[in-house]
Amino acid sequence: MLRPVVVGLDSSLRSLTAADWAAREALRRRLPLQVVQAWEGVTAPCDTERPELNGPRCLARRMLADTAVRLRASYPQLTVSTLQIAGSAADVLTQVGAEAELLVLGSRAVSGVGGFLAGSVAQVVVGHVDRPVVLVRADGSLADEHLPDGEGEPSTHTPYRDVVVGVDPRHPCEELLSFAFESAALRAAPLRVVHTWRPPYVHAAAVARARRAVAASAARSLSAAVAPWREKFPGVEVHEVVREGRPSQVLPAAAQDAGLLVVGRRIRSARLGTRTGSVSHAATHRVRCPVAVVAHD
């Protein structure tokens, strides 16, 4: 069976924007869309004799149904299903995210009817779900995915903006490059593969030569890591970018004009706990475009 694109819904504008982004991504990938709502309130059935118990839950269900109706009208070729699950937002998202092709969340959503994302739930989910998770900001739009027109005005008919991915060839990054290349291919967009390096600690007299050597080595390592994926995706225009600095600083800067930023999150053993990492944390707080966090070994 095909894994669906799953989007979390609450009452915030962020989740509604995320739902539209998820719908477009599902169409690009030719996958169904599942809209999921976590319910943390009373679980009395909607036909209970005590309407004061079921009112909020029924209102949340209506919002879920209304969103599905709107998405079907806006994207008639898309198969849309809905699901309301009783439980905490983090638990529900982790559960559905494990079975999704990718999970889409509104970034920094606030609690509302249905109580979906509150506080740091999005960051918690990113640290637990091993499938790709995409965070979408509330003020995003379809035009933001595309380059401006010839007069510099927003457009939905121009080519897609670049996809940017940050990689470290010293560690396995197959999942990361696979997602980035596929995303670029689906959009017919250029792909910028960014690798950062830090200057070595050497005697002052040898700094310049050492910096050149490290930069050249970083470029060779990046080219070697990207080469197999160039062959798998010959239609993708690839730009290899090697920059000095910390990834948490370089990547947000490199993605300022991007349509999608892809970053990695190393899967940690249970005894070490879960974390999103400094790069994905910086990306979700400093980048305006959607950010895809891809877990990898």
N, C-alpha and C positions, 0 to 999 in steps of 0.2 A: 504494500500500500504506500501511496505517496505521503510523505510527511507534510503537514500543512504549515503555512506561515501563520503564526499565532500572535495576536496583539492583545495586550491587557487594556481593559476599559474601566474608567471610573467617571466621575462627573466633571473632570477638569478639561480645559481646552487642550492641555498637553496630550491627553489620551486620545482625544478626537483627532488631533493632527497626526498622532502616531497611527491611528486607524487608517487614515487616508494614505499615509506613506506605506503602510503594510499592504494595503490593497494594491497599490501600484507595483510593489515588489512581488506580490503573489502573481500578478498578471505577467510580469517580466519572466518569472520562473515557471509559469504555467502550472501553478499549484493552487489548491483551495486555501481560503482564508478562514481562520477560526477566531472569533472574538470572544474573549474570556473575561469574566467578571468574578472577582473574589467577594464573597459575602461573609463578613465577620460578625454580623448581628444575630438576632434571634432567628432560629431556623423553623419557626412554625409555618405550616403550609398556608398557601394563599387563600384557602377556603375555610380557614379556622373561624370559629365563632367569636374570636377576640380580634377585631380588625386593628386595634391599636398595636398588636404584635406583628401583623403581617404587612401593614401599610408601607413602611420603609423598604422592605424586601421586594414587594410588588412594584413599587416605584422604580427600584433599581432594575428589575426585570424589564419593565416597560422601556427604560432608557436603553437597555441592551437590545431589545427588539427594534426600537426606533433607529438605533445606529445601524443595525443590519439592513433595515429597509432603505436607509439613505445610501449605504454603500452599494447595495444591489442596483439602485437607481443610477448612481454615479458611475458604476463599473459593471454594466450589464453582462459582460462576458465572464465575470468572476463568480465562482461558487463560494457563498458565504454561509457559515454556520455559527451558532452561538452556544455558549456554555456558561452557566453560573454555578460556581462551586463554593460550598460552605467551607470556610477555613481562613487562616491568616493569609494575608497577601503574599508574604514571602514563601509560605508552604505551597500555596496554590500555583504561584508562578514557577517555582522550582519543579513542581510536578508536571505541569503542562509543557514547560520549556524543555524538559528531558526528551519529549516525544516530538518536538517541533523541528522543522527544517531550520527555522530561525525564529527567535522570540523578539517582538518589537514592543518597546515601552516608551511612554512619554517621559522625558527626562525631568526629574525633580517635580513630579506630580504631587499634588497635595490631597489630603483625605477629603472625601466628599460622600455622596450617596453611594453606598456599596463599599466605601472605605478601601480603595485599591492600593494606591501608593502613598505612604505617609513617611516623612522623614527620609531615612537612609535605606528604605526597602529596595529601591532600584539597585543600589550598590551591593546590597546583600545578595540579591538574586544574581547579579553579574558574577559574583564570587563563587556561586554554587552551581550554576547551570553550565554544563559542558558543551551545549550547542551554542552556535553564534547568537549573541544578544545585540540588538540594535537600539540605541537610545536616540530619540527624536525630540527636538525642542518644540515648544508650543508655537513659536512664531515662524516655523518652517512652512514652505508652500511648494507647489509643483514648479513654479518659476525658479525657485532657488536651486533646483537640480540642474537647471540649464544655464548656459552662458547668456549674457545679455545680448540684445540685438545690436545692429550696426550703430544705433544711436545711443547705446548704453542703457536702454530701458529693459526691464524684466521681460522675459519671453518664455513661452512654453513650447516653441517650435524650433529653437536653436539647438545645436548639439549639446549633449550632456557635459557637465563639468567633469574634471579629472577625478578619478578614484585615487586616493593616496593610501599607501600601506607602509608601515614601519616594520622592518625586519632586522634580526640579528643573526647573521649566517653562522655564528658560533654555536647556535642552538637549533634544534629541529624546528622548522617553520613551514612544513608542507601544508598543514591545515590552513595556516594564515595566507600563504601564497595562493592556494587553491581557491579560497573564498574571494580574495582580491581579484585574481584573474577572471574568475567567473563573473563577478560583479561588473567588472569593466567590460567584458565581452557582451553581457546582457544589455549594457547601455551603449555599446559602440563608443565607449569613452576611452581616452588615454589613461594609462596607469603609471603613476609615479611611485617607484619603489625606493624608500628612503632608508639609508643605513647611516648611523652616527658613529663617530669614533672620538676617543679622548687622547690628548697628547701624552706621550710617555714622560716619566720622571727621569730626566737625564741631566748631565752637566750642561750648564748654560751655553757653553760653546758649541754643543752638539744638538741644540734644540731644533734649529731649522731643518737640519738633515734628518733628524729622527721624525719630525712631524711629516715631512714629505714621504718618508718610508712607511709610516703608519697609514697615511692617507691612501697611498698606492696599494698597500696590502688590503685595506678595507674595500677599495674599489674592485680588486680582483676577487675577493671573497663574495662580494655582492653579485658580481657577474656570474660567478660559478653557481651560486644558489638560484639565480633567476633563469639561467640558460635552459634547463629542462622545461620550464613553464613557458618560455618563449616558443619552444617547439610544439607544446600542447595547444597553445593559443596563438597561432601565427597571425591572426587578424587583429590582435591587441597591440596598439602602439605603446611601447614601453619606454619610460625614461628612468634611468638609474641615477639616483641622487645620493651623493656621499657628502655628509656635512660634519664638521667638528662641533661637539657639544653634547649635552645630555639629551636623551630621547624625549624626556618630559618637557623640554624646552623647544627642541628642534621640530618635533612632529606637529604640535599645534600651530607653529609658525608656517610650516610647509602646507598645512591644510586650510589656511585662511580663505582661499578661493576655490576649495574643493567641493565636490558634490557628495562625497562619502569618504570618511576616514576609517581605515581598518587597523586595529591594534590587537596585539596578542595578550593572552593571560595564561601563564604557565599553570598547569594543573598540579596542585600540591597534594601530598598524601594527607590522609585524614588526621594523622597525629600532628601535622604542622598547621592545620586549620586552613581556612580559605581567605583569599585576599584578591583585590583587583589589581594591585600593583600601581606604582607611581605614574607610569605612562598612561594607562587607561584612566586613572583618576584625573590627571592633568587634562587629558583630552575631553572628558565629559564636562569639565568645568570651564574650559577655555576655548573650545571649538564650537562654532555655530552650526556646522553641517552635521548630519546624522553620524553617529560613531558606532561602528560595529566592533564588538569585543569578541575575539575568537579564541576559545580555549585550545591549548596545545600542550604536548608533552614537554 
